[in-house]
Amino acid sequence: MAKPDLTAGLRSLRDSLKQIKALLVWEELQQSEARPDQPPAFQISDPTETDLKNEYSFFLSTSLQMHSILSDGSIAIQESDRQSIKRQLARIEQQVYGLNLRQRFCRC
């Protein structure tokens, strides 16, 4: 079995975190520009909410895959590398979880 590229996985999660943050900033800008006292003259379709859900889903899926790989003892990864990747993964996850997207999208 080929060794999984965990560095690429971390990079992908970091990129996903950046995208999530950018979508949240865009959404905040849209809300700040909305004028409730004036009806919209022209309304275009806004995919921000869908894009945010998709990016969050991608993040969760990738994160779960990485946890699965890291917990699989049959995959040859040096213990120091495994621990380093786990720490980096935890830092990235903590940032995403701090954005409270779970409460926003999970109806549980």
C-alpha positions, 0 to 999 in steps of 0.5 A: 500500500502506498504511503498516503500524502498527509502533508497534502492533506494538511495543505488541503485542510488549510486551503479549505479553512482559508476558503471558509473564512473568505466565504464568511467574510463575503457573507458578512459584507453582503449583510452589512451592505443590505438595506432593510429600508429599501427593497432590492432593485435587482436580486441575483442568485447568491450561492454563498450559503451553498458554497459554505456548506460544500466547503465545510463538508469537504473539510469534515470529510478530509479531516475524517480521512486523515484521522482514519489514516493516522489511527491505522496502525498498519500504515507505516508512519514514523511516530514523530511524524504521526504526532506532528501531523496530529498536532497540526490537524488539531490546530486546523480543526480548532480554527474551523470549529471555532467558526461555529459552523456545526451549530449553523448547519447541523440540525441535530 
